[in-house]
Amino acid sequence: MLRPERMSRVSVAGAKRVMTDVIETVHDLDVLHITEYDGSFEGFDPGDPAEGADDASDKLVTVRALESTLGVEPEDAGPTRLVTDEALESDLEEIREEVNELDDRRDALRTDIRNVEEDIERMEFFVDLGIDLDLLSGYDSLSVAVGNGDPNSVSTALESADAFDATEVFGDGNTLAAFAYPADDEALGDALVGTDFAAVDMPDGDGDPETYLSELRHRRQQLESRLSTVENEFEELKLDVGGFLLAAEEKLTVEVQKREAPLTFATTENAFVAEGWIPTEDVDRFESALRSAVGDHLEIDELERADYDDEGHPTEREPVEGAGDQAADDGAEAVAADGGRTVGPLTMSEGHPPVVQDNPGGIAPFESLVEVINRPKYTELDPTLALFLTFPLFFGFMIGDLGYGILYFIAGYGIWSRLDKPTLKSLGGVGMWAGGFTAVFGVLYGEIFGLHQLGEIVWNGHPPIHKGLQPHYVAFAQAWLVASLVAGVLHLIVGRVIDFANNLHHGLWDAFAESGSWIMLTAGIWLWVFSTQARGPKPEFMFTAFGSGEAAAIPLGFTGFSPTVGTAGLVLTAVGFVLAIYAEGGIALVESITQAFGHVVSYTRLAAVLLAKAGMALVVNLLVFGATLHEGEFHFIFFMDHAPNPDYVVFAGLVNGSEPVMIALGWLAGIVVLVAGHLVVLVLGVSSAGLQAVRLEYVEFFGKFYEGGGTAYRPFGHEREYTAED
């Protein structure tokens, strides 16, 4: 889990006459992550694609274009099928012609509809104007302009124009027709330039505009009916050929992969060398399959199994049987083979192997959260397990409600079970874990949708912990602040321990100086903070929240470390500080405060969000059910069998009316407030508790040890979904 799956670098070399068989076999195995040859070895060139690669690529582009035009989805696949080369030649061309013909008809109809809608919009203007079309044009002595504008400004502008003897403006509201005598279209346009007037083009025709408008609307109905017919034909065609297109795409994808594979090989006139990464556990199966396919006509070498440092060089190299001395040389020479000679291993790559994260099913969904930052490098410890152990814990602690937890779990399960996209399925799995922890903490807090009645049922009114929102339980709010600091110290130290393990390849002393210094700094500072040395300026609740007596929220007997421990903490801090400066230089002067102290304080957001979300739920329930305050505890009026002597009534509650009408209205408003309010809290639980927990993981925790930048494992092959084997 902490390390990725171990990878081996293998080399496959042989004569070109067996290259096609090798490609077929390797593709079927679907385990070799091929390293692309960069042309760095004298005498070797990248290979040429096999015959037919361009034709297969062109057909693949055509198939994908047809799928896009038809809107083909994976659920349109139907049963798996065998797609022959003849079908690709004949059926694909027929489908292409039919789809193009339908697409052309659809585009033409859509264009016609847009044009008619523009004509309708323009004609609606003339209907509002209320003047027959033949009265707006065809004059020898009059100039006419129609459009939208302010009638007063238009009339004033025309009356003041020297070019006209008489003018008139007709229309209703801002729909205007302006007439000017004598005719001078240019002068009319100039007069209207400075006014609030937008001209409208005159349509062809004469007579009543309402008649034209009716004809245009009828024309639009006809075009929409024809378009609907074409859309139905598209849908029928998609159902008929969707499965074939998906299968054809898969077949062509496989063909293109195989035919273009030589581009990644190192080749001579007669030989080829392919290199790549493979899970170590698959090496024997890989070699056995190739031997069965081509016999002894090629050389297969497992070059090495190794860890790699940040520069990509092996830090550990295990002897691998069969690799030979040639594999260990820097760029061992490959020799072409015709007359009985073979092709030796060629070292093409010394970079990081691709990363296959090795987490069991329950933990695997959290890989998606790690991927948001980046895939871990092969040399790094995989932080997925640490994320799995802390993220749901933080989230559940901050929300802590049985009702919300159940809803989060249901939502996560719905995403996980119904969606096929791996990333979304993973987020669904994370949601299930977060919901589960939220429900567990809800039981411990004795809360369901912010109501404390769960505590009455499960804990007989005395749940083991409280959120600390009520004045009577303020000691718990203080305890959670202290617990948040402790969680921060432990979390960050774990991050530094992981960093120590990652740095061991630099040597034990360097790892200790680089990572151990920060462990000592963090632990030392907070040992002193939680000690009674110089107790005066330190908050008193740090020593009482987990102490003993009435002031303790959780009586663990902790009243602070002794002054001796505080002194030891200062010594530890000083040693860590010196080591940090030795390892990182002057930057440690600043980071010693921001990271060892400030980043721990950042974890108090756990307690802050806990109280904020509890307060929001309390407000919603208080508005609906009403509450009294008695001896520092809230009591919801609606659920009380008898009212204790309250100190005062906080709010009477929407559902606690006395008159029938007020009761009905109160319940109606109460249900709306209750549902809407808790939905808001539910959503904000994700956007606040979720984001804050993620921030602590990414910024404070990951920042101590994680770089990322690993290469995804992409084996040469294809998992068939729509086609049967040829």
C-alpha positions in Angstrom: 0.0 0.0 0.0 2.8 2.5 0.9 4.9 1.6 -2.1 3.6 1.3 -5.7 3.6 -2.0 -7.4 7.1 -3.1 -8.3 8.1 -2.6 -11.9 10.7 -4.2 -14.1 12.4 -2.8 -17.1 12.4 -5.3 -20.0 13.9 -5.4 -23.4 12.5 -7.3 -26.4 14.8 -7.5 -29.5 14.7 -9.6 -32.6 14.6 -9.7 -36.4 12.0 -7.6 -38.2 10.4 -10.7 -39.7 8.9 -11.6 -36.3 8.1 -8.0 -35.3 4.4 -8.3 -36.3 3.9 -11.4 -34.2 5.6 -9.8 -31.3 3.4 -6.7 -31.5 0.2 -8.9 -31.7 1.3 -10.9 -28.7 2.4 -7.9 -26.6 -0.9 -6.1 -27.4 -3.0 -9.1 -26.3 -1.1 -9.3 -23.0 -1.8 -5.6 -22.3 1.0 -5.3 -19.7 4.0 -3.6 -21.3 4.3 0.2 -20.8 6.4 1.0 -23.9 9.3 3.4 -23.6 9.5 5.5 -26.7 12.8 5.5 -28.5 14.3 9.0 -28.7 16.8 8.3 -31.5 19.9 8.7 -29.3 21.7 5.5 -30.4 24.0 5.5 -33.4 22.8 3.1 -36.1 19.2 2.9 -34.8 16.2 4.9 -36.0 12.6 5.0 -34.9 10.6 2.5 -36.8 8.1 3.2 -39.6 4.4 2.5 -39.1 3.1 -0.7 -40.6 1.4 -0.7 -44.0 -2.2 0.5 -43.7 -1.7 2.7 -40.6 -2.8 5.9 -42.4 -5.9 4.3 -43.8 -6.9 2.9 -40.4 -6.3 6.3 -38.8 -8.5 8.0 -41.5 -11.2 5.5 -40.9 -11.0 6.0 -37.2 -11.4 9.7 -37.6 -14.4 9.1 -39.8 -16.0 6.7 -37.3 -15.6 9.1 -34.4 -17.0 12.0 -36.5 -20.1 9.8 -37.3 -20.5 8.9 -33.6 -20.4 12.6 -32.7 -22.9 13.5 -35.3 -25.3 10.8 -34.4 -24.8 11.2 -30.6 -23.8 7.6 -30.1 -23.3 6.6 -26.4 -21.7 3.5 -24.9 -25.2 2.2 -24.0 -26.0 2.0 -27.7 -23.5 -0.8 -28.1 -25.6 -3.9 -27.9 -23.9 -7.3 -27.9 -20.2 -7.7 -28.9 -19.7 -8.4 -32.6 -17.0 -9.2 -35.1 -16.3 -6.4 -37.5 -14.6 -7.5 -40.7 -12.4 -5.5 -43.0 -15.1 -5.9 -45.7 -17.7 -4.3 -43.4 -15.4 -1.4 -42.7 -15.0 -0.8 -46.4 -18.7 -1.1 -47.5 -20.9 -0.5 -44.5 -18.9 2.4 -43.2 -19.1 4.2 -46.5 -22.9 3.7 -46.7 -23.3 4.9 -43.2 -21.2 7.9 -43.9 -23.2 8.9 -47.0 -26.5 8.4 -45.1 -25.4 10.4 -42.1 -24.0 13.2 -44.3 -27.2 13.4 -46.3 -29.3 13.6 -43.1 -26.9 16.1 -41.5 -27.1 18.3 -44.6 -30.9 18.2 -44.5 -30.9 19.0 -40.8 -28.5 21.9 -41.2 -30.5 23.3 -44.1 -33.8 23.1 -42.1 -32.2 24.7 -39.1 -30.9 27.6 -41.3 -34.4 28.0 -42.8 -36.0 28.1 -39.4 -33.5 30.7 -38.2 -34.2 32.8 -41.2 -38.0 32.5 -40.8 -37.7 33.4 -37.1 -35.8 36.5 -38.1 -38.6 37.4 -40.6 -41.2 36.7 -37.9 -39.5 39.0 -35.5 -39.2 41.7 -38.1 -42.9 41.3 -39.2 -44.1 41.5 -35.6 -42.7 45.0 -35.6 -44.8 45.9 -38.6 -47.9 44.4 -37.0 -47.3 46.6 -34.0 -46.9 49.5 -36.3 -50.3 48.9 -37.8 -49.6 50.2 -41.3 -50.0 48.1 -44.5 -46.7 47.3 -46.1 -47.7 48.9 -49.5 -48.1 52.2 -47.7 -44.5 52.2 -46.5 -42.7 52.2 -49.8 -43.1 53.0 -53.5 -43.3 56.8 -53.2 -41.7 59.2 -55.6 -42.1 62.3 -53.5 -41.8 60.9 -50.0 -38.9 59.4 -48.0 -39.9 56.8 -45.4 -38.0 55.3 -42.4 -39.3 52.7 -40.0 -37.8 51.5 -36.8 -37.8 51.7 -33.0 -37.2 55.1 -31.3 -38.4 58.0 -29.2 -41.3 59.7 -31.2 -40.6 63.1 -29.6 -36.9 63.2 -30.5 -37.6 61.9 -34.0 -40.3 64.5 -34.6 -38.1 67.3 -33.3 -35.2 66.2 -35.5 -37.3 66.0 -38.6 -39.0 69.3 -38.1 -35.7 71.1 -37.7 -34.2 69.5 -40.8 -33.9 72.1 -43.6 -34.2 69.5 -46.3 -37.9 68.9 -45.8 -41.0 71.0 -46.2 -43.3 68.6 -44.3 -42.8 65.6 -42.0 -45.0 63.2 -40.1 -44.3 60.5 -37.5 -46.8 57.6 -37.1 -46.8 54.7 -34.7 -47.7 53.4 -31.3 -45.1 53.8 -28.5 -41.6 53.3 -29.7 -42.7 51.6 -33.0 -42.4 54.4 -35.5 -42.8 55.2 -39.2 -41.4 58.6 -40.3 -42.5 60.3 -43.6 -40.7 63.3 -45.1 -41.5 65.5 -48.1 -39.8 66.0 -50.5 -38.1 62.7 -51.0 -34.5 62.7 -49.9 -33.4 59.4 -48.3 -29.9 60.6 -47.5 -31.2 63.7 -45.8 -33.7 61.6 -43.8 -30.9 59.3 -42.6 -28.7 62.2 -41.6 -31.6 63.8 -39.6 -32.1 60.6 -37.6 -28.4 60.1 -36.8 -28.5 62.0 -33.5 -31.8 60.6 -32.3 -32.8 57.5 -30.3 -33.8 55.6 -33.5 -32.9 52.1 -34.7 -34.0 51.4 -38.3 -35.7 48.2 -39.3 -35.4 46.9 -42.9 -38.5 46.9 -45.0 -39.7 43.4 -46.0 -40.7 42.5 -49.5 -44.4 42.5 -50.2 -47.5 44.6 -49.7 -50.8 44.4 -47.9 -51.7 43.5 -44.2 -48.6 42.5 -42.1 -50.7 40.3 -39.9 -51.4 38.1 -42.9 -47.7 37.8 -43.6 -47.0 37.1 -40.0 -49.6 34.3 -40.0 -48.0 32.8 -43.1 -44.5 33.0 -41.6 -45.6 31.2 -38.4 -47.2 28.5 -40.5 -44.0 28.2 -42.5 -42.1 27.8 -39.3 -44.4 25.0 -38.2 -43.9 23.2 -41.4 -40.1 23.5 -41.1 -40.1 22.4 -37.5 -42.2 19.3 -38.5 -39.7 18.4 -41.2 -36.8 18.9 -38.8 -38.6 16.6 -36.3 -38.9 14.0 -39.0 -35.1 14.3 -39.8 -34.3 14.1 -36.1 -36.4 10.9 -35.8 -34.5 9.5 -38.8 -31.2 10.4 -37.0 -32.4 8.5 -33.9 -33.5 5.5 -35.9 -30.2 5.4 -37.7 -28.3 5.8 -34.4 -30.1 2.7 -33.0 -29.4 0.8 -36.2 -25.7 1.6 -36.6 -24.6 2.7 -33.1 -23.4 -0.7 -32.1 -21.5 -1.2 -35.4 -19.8 2.2 -35.0 -18.6 1.5 -31.5 -17.3 -1.8 -32.5 -15.7 -0.3 -35.6 -14.0 2.4 -33.4 -12.6 -0.3 -31.1 -11.3 -2.4 -34.0 -9.7 0.5 -35.7 -8.2 1.8 -32.4 -6.6 -1.6 -31.9 -5.3 -1.6 -35.5 -3.9 1.9 -35.2 -2.2 1.0 -31.9 -0.6 -2.1 -33.5 0.4 -0.5 -36.8 1.9 2.6 -35.2 3.8 0.6 -32.5 7.0 0.5 -34.5 7.3 4.3 -34.2 8.3 3.7 -30.6 10.9 1.0 -31.4 14.6 1.4 -32.2 15.2 -0.3 -35.6 17.9 -1.1 -38.1 17.3 -2.4 -41.6 16.8 -6.0 -40.3 16.1 -5.7 -36.6 14.1 -4.0 -33.9 14.4 -3.3 -30.1 11.5 -2.5 -27.9 11.8 -1.5 -24.3 9.3 -0.8 -21.5 8.1 -1.3 -18.0 6.1 -4.2 -16.7 4.9 -5.3 -13.3 7.5 -7.6 -11.9 5.0 -10.3 -11.2 4.0 -10.4 -14.9 7.5 -10.8 -16.3 7.4 -14.7 -16.4 4.0 -14.7 -18.1 5.2 -12.0 -20.5 8.3 -14.0 -21.6 6.4 -17.3 -21.8 3.8 -15.8 -24.1 6.4 -14.3 -26.4 8.3 -17.6 -26.5 5.2 -19.4 -27.4 4.4 -17.0 -30.2 7.9 -16.7 -31.9 10.1 -19.3 -30.3 13.8 -18.4 -30.1 13.8 -15.7 -32.8 14.1 -12.9 -30.3 15.9 -12.1 -27.1 13.9 -11.1 -24.0 15.8 -9.5 -21.1 14.6 -8.3 -17.7 17.1 -5.4 -17.4 16.5 -4.5 -13.8 14.2 -4.1 -10.8 15.1 -1.0 -9.0 14.1 2.0 -7.0 15.0 5.4 -8.4 16.1 8.7 -6.9 14.9 12.1 -7.9 17.3 12.3 -10.8 16.0 9.1 -12.3 19.1 7.0 -11.5 18.7 3.6 -9.8 19.5 3.6 -6.1 19.2 -0.2 -5.8 19.8 -2.7 -8.6 19.0 -6.3 -8.0 20.8 -8.9 -10.2 18.2 -10.3 -12.6 18.9 -13.6 -14.2 19.2 -13.4 -17.9 19.8 -9.7 -18.1 23.5 -10.3 -18.9 26.4 -7.9 -18.6 25.3 -6.2 -21.7 22.1 -4.8 -20.0 24.1 -3.2 -17.3 26.3 -1.3 -19.7 25.5 2.4 -20.4 23.6 2.0 -23.7 24.5 -1.5 -24.6 24.7 -2.0 -28.4 22.1 -3.9 -30.2 23.2 -6.0 -33.2 21.0 -6.9 -36.1 20.6 -10.6 -36.8 20.3 -12.4 -40.0 22.7 -15.3 -40.2 22.0 -16.8 -36.8 23.0 -13.7 -34.8 20.7 -12.1 -32.3 19.8 -8.6 -31.1 21.1 -7.8 -27.7 19.3 -5.6 -25.1 19.4 -1.8 -25.7 19.0 0.5 -22.7 16.7 3.3 -23.8 15.5 4.8 -20.6 16.8 5.5 -17.1 13.8 7.5 -15.9 11.2 6.7 -13.3 9.0 3.7 -14.0 5.3 4.2 -14.4 3.4 4.1 -11.1 0.7 1.5 -10.3 -0.8 2.3 -6.9 -1.3 -0.8 -4.9 -4.2 -0.1 -2.6 -7.0 -2.5 -1.6 -10.6 -1.8 -2.7 -11.7 0.0 0.4 -8.8 2.4 0.3 -8.5 2.8 -3.5 -11.2 5.6 -3.8 -8.9 7.9 -2.0 -6.4 7.7 -4.8 -8.6 10.2 -6.7 -8.0 12.7 -3.9 -4.2 12.1 -4.2 -4.5 12.5 -8.0 -5.8 16.0 -7.6 -2.3 17.0 -6.5 -0.5 14.4 -8.7 0.3 10.8 -8.9 3.1 9.8 -6.5 6.5 9.2 -7.9 7.9 5.7 -7.9 10.4 6.7 -5.2 7.7 8.2 -2.9 5.6 6.5 -0.3 2.0 6.5 -1.5 0.0 8.8 0.8 -3.4 7.2 0.0 -3.4 5.2 3.2 -2.7 8.2 5.4 -5.5 10.1 3.6 -7.9 7.2 4.1 -7.1 7.2 7.9 -7.5 10.9 8.4 -9.8 12.6 5.9 -13.0 10.8 6.9 -12.1 11.2 10.6 -11.7 15.0 10.2 -14.9 15.3 8.2 -17.0 13.1 10.5 -15.7 15.0 13.6 -16.6 18.4 12.1 -20.2 17.4 11.0 -20.9 14.7 13.6 -24.6 14.1 13.0 -26.4 10.8 12.4 -28.9 12.2 9.9 -26.4 14.1 7.8 -24.1 11.1 7.9 -26.8 8.8 6.5 -27.6 11.2 3.7 -23.9 11.6 2.8 -23.5 7.9 2.7 -26.6 7.4 0.5 -25.4 10.2 -1.9 -22.0 8.6 -2.0 -23.4 5.1 -2.7 -25.6 6.5 -5.4 -22.6 8.1 -7.2 -20.5 5.0 -6.7 -23.1 2.5 -7.9 -24.6 4.5 -10.8 -21.7 6.2 -12.5 -19.1 4.5 -14.6 -16.4 7.2 -14.7 -13.6 6.0 -12.4 -13.0 9.5 -10.9 -16.7 10.0 -10.0 -17.0 6.4 -8.7 -14.0 7.1 -6.4 -15.6 10.3 -5.1 -18.7 8.3 -4.4 -16.5 5.9 -2.3 -15.0 8.8 -0.4 -18.5 10.1 0.2 -19.5 6.8 1.7 -16.6 6.7 4.1 -17.1 10.4 5.1 -20.8 9.7 5.6 -20.1 6.7 7.7 -17.7 8.6 10.1 -20.2 11.4 10.3 -22.9 9.0 11.4 -20.6 7.4 14.0 -19.7 10.8 15.5 -23.3 11.7 15.4 -24.2 8.8 17.6 -21.4 9.7 20.0 -22.6 13.4 20.1 -26.2 12.1 20.4 -27.4 14.3 17.5 -29.6 13.7 14.5 -30.3 16.7 12.3 -29.1 18.9 15.1 -31.6 17.5 17.6 -30.4 16.0 20.9 -33.2 13.5 21.1 -30.9 10.8 19.8 -28.8 11.2 22.9 -32.0 10.6 25.0 -32.7 7.4 23.2 -29.2 5.9 22.9 -27.4 7.4 25.9 -30.3 8.0 28.3 -29.7 11.7 28.0 -26.0 11.5 28.7 -23.9 11.1 25.4 -20.2 10.6 26.0 -19.2 13.8 24.2 -20.8 17.1 23.2 -20.0 19.6 20.5 -19.7 22.4 23.1 -22.1 24.8 21.5 -24.4 25.0 24.6 -23.1 27.2 27.4 -23.4 24.3 29.9 -20.9 22.3 27.8 -18.5 25.0 26.9 -15.7 22.9 28.3 -16.1 20.6 25.3 -15.6 23.5 22.9 -12.3 24.2 24.7 -11.4 20.5 24.7 -11.9 20.3 20.9 -9.6 23.2 20.4 -6.9 21.4 22.4 -7.7 18.1 20.6 -7.4 19.9 17.2 -3.9 21.1 18.2 -2.9 17.6 19.3 -4.2 16.2 16.0 -2.2 18.8 14.1 1.0 17.9 15.9 0.5 14.2 15.3 -0.5 14.6 11.7 2.4 16.8 10.8 4.9 14.5 12.6 3.5 11.6 10.6 4.1 13.6 7.4 7.7 14.3 8.5 8.2 10.6 9.2 7.0 9.8 5.7 9.4 12.4 4.4 12.2 10.7 6.4 11.4 7.4 4.7 11.4 9.1 1.3 14.8 10.7 2.0 16.5 7.6 3.1 18.0 7.1 -0.4 20.0 10.2 0.3 21.6 8.5 3.3 20.6 8.1 6.9 22.3 11.3 8.1 20.9 13.5 5.4 17.4 12.0 5.9 17.7 12.7 9.7 18.9 16.3 9.1 16.3 17.0 6.4 13.3 15.4 8.1 14.2 14.5 11.7 15.0 18.2 12.4 11.4 19.2 11.7 10.1 16.3 13.8 12.2 17.6 16.8 11.2 21.2 16.1 7.5 20.4 16.0 7.5 18.0 18.9 9.8 20.3 21.0 7.7 23.5 20.6 4.5 21.8 21.5 5.9 19.9 24.4 6.8 23.3 25.8 3.4 24.8 24.9 1.6 22.0 26.8 3.9 22.2 29.7 3.3 24.2 32.9 6.6 26.1 32.4 5.8 29.8 32.0 2.1 29.0 32.5 0.9 32.5 32.9 0.3 33.6 29.3 -1.0 30.1 28.2 -4.8 29.6 28.1 -6.0 27.9 31.2 -8.3 25.5 29.4 -5.3 23.8 27.9 -4.6 22.3 31.3 -8.2 21.8 32.4 -10.2 20.5 29.4 -8.7 17.0 29.7 -7.9 17.2 33.4 -10.1 16.2 36.3 -13.0 17.6 38.2 -16.0 19.7 37.0 -13.9 21.8 34.7 -12.8 18.9 32.6 -14.8 18.0 29.5 -13.2 14.6 29.2 -11.5 13.6 32.5 -8.2 12.1 31.4 -6.2 13.6 34.2 -4.0 15.7 31.9 -3.1 19.0 33.6 0.0 19.8 31.6 3.5 18.4 31.2 5.9 19.2 34.0 8.4 22.1 33.7 11.1 19.5 33.3 9.4 18.2 30.2 9.0 21.8 29.0 12.7 22.4 29.3 13.4 19.2 27.4 11.0 20.5 24.7 13.0 23.7 24.4 16.3 21.7 24.1 14.7 19.5 21.5 13.5 22.6 19.6 17.0 24.1 19.7 18.6 21.0 18.3 16.0 20.7 15.6 16.4 24.3 14.7 20.2 23.9 14.3 19.8 20.8 12.2 17.1 22.5 10.0 19.5 25.4 9.3 22.2 22.9 8.5 20.0 21.1 6.1 18.0 23.9 4.5 19.9 27.1 5.2 18.5 30.4 6.2 15.0 29.6 5.0 14.6 27.5 8.2 14.6 30.7 10.2 11.2 31.6 8.9 9.8 28.1 8.3 10.5 27.0 11.9 7.7 29.3 13.0 5.3 29.0 10.1 5.5 25.2 9.9 6.3 23.9 13.3 3.9 26.3 15.1 1.6 28.1 12.6 0.7 25.0 10.6 -0.3 23.2 13.9 -2.5 26.2 14.9 -4.2 25.9 11.5 -5.8 22.6 12.7 -8.0 24.6 15.1 -10.3 25.0 12.1 -11.5 21.5 12.9 -13.1 22.8 16.1 -14.2 26.0 14.5 -16.1 24.3 11.7 -17.6 21.8 14.2 -19.1 24.7 16.2 -20.2 26.6 13.1 -22.1 23.7 11.6 -23.6 22.8 14.9 -24.7 26.5 15.3 -26.4 26.5 11.9 -28.3 23.3 12.6 -29.3 24.7 16.1 -30.7 27.9 14.5 -32.8 26.0 12.0 -34.3 23.8 14.8 -34.7 26.7 17.1 -36.7 28.6 14.5 -39.0 25.6 13.9 -39.4 23.9 17.2 -38.6 26.8 19.6 -36.3 26.5 22.6 -35.8 27.6 26.2 -32.5 28.0 28.0 -32.2 26.4 31.4 -29.0 26.2 33.4 -27.0 26.6 30.2 -28.8 24.0 28.2 -31.2 24.4 25.3 -34.5 22.5 25.4 -36.6 22.3 22.3 -40.2 23.3 23.3 -41.9 21.0 20.8 -40.3 17.9 22.3 -40.8 18.7 25.9 -43.3 16.7 28.0 -43.2 19.4 30.7 -41.4 22.7 30.7 -38.6 23.1 33.2 -38.4 26.5 34.8 -36.5 28.3 32.0 -34.2 31.1 32.5 -35.9 32.5 29.4 -37.5 31.5 26.1 -35.0 31.9 23.3 -37.7 31.6 20.6 -41.3 30.3 20.7 -41.1 28.2 17.5 -43.1 28.3 14.3 -44.9 25.1 15.1 -46.0 25.9 18.6 -48.9 28.2 17.8 -52.1 28.2 19.8 -54.8 29.2 17.3 -55.8 26.8 14.6 -55.0 29.2 11.8 -51.6 30.0 13.4 -50.9 26.4 13.9 -51.5 25.6 10.2 -49.5 28.5 9.0 -46.8 27.8 11.5 -46.5 24.1 10.4 -46.4 25.2 6.7 -43.6 27.7 7.3 -41.9 25.4 9.7 -41.6 22.6 7.2 -40.2 24.9 4.6 -37.6 26.3 7.0 -36.8 22.9 8.4 -36.2 21.3 5.0 -34.5 24.3 3.3 -32.4 25.0 6.4 -31.0 21.5 6.8 -30.4 21.2 3.1 -28.2 24.3 3.3 -26.4 22.9 6.3 -26.0 19.6 4.3 -24.5 21.3 1.3 -22.3 23.6 3.3 -21.0 20.6 5.2 -19.3 19.6 1.9 -18.2 23.0 1.0 -16.8 23.9 4.4 -16.0 20.7 6.3 -15.0 18.9 3.2 -12.8 21.7 1.8 -11.3 22.4 5.2 -10.4 18.8 5.7 -8.9 18.6 2.2 -7.0 21.8 2.8 -5.4 20.4 5.9 -4.4 17.3 3.9 -3.0 19.1 0.9 -1.4 22.1 2.4 -0.3 21.2 5.9 0.1 17.4 5.6 1.2 16.8 2.0 3.4 19.9 2.0 5.7 18.1 4.5 6.7 15.2 2.3 4.9 14.9 -1.0 6.0 16.0 -4.5 4.2 13.8 -6.9 4.9 13.8 -10.6 4.7 10.1 -11.2 4.0 8.7 -14.7 0.7 6.8 -15.1 1.0 3.2 -16.2 -0.5 2.9 -19.7 0.2 -0.6 -21.0 0.2 -1.3 -24.7 -3.1 -3.0 -25.4 -6.8 -2.5 -25.3 -9.5 -3.9 -23.1 -12.2 -5.0 -25.6 -15.8 -3.9 -24.8 -17.6 -4.0 -28.1 -15.8 -6.5 -30.3 -15.0 -10.1 -30.2 -11.5 -11.3 -31.0 -10.7 -11.5 -34.7 
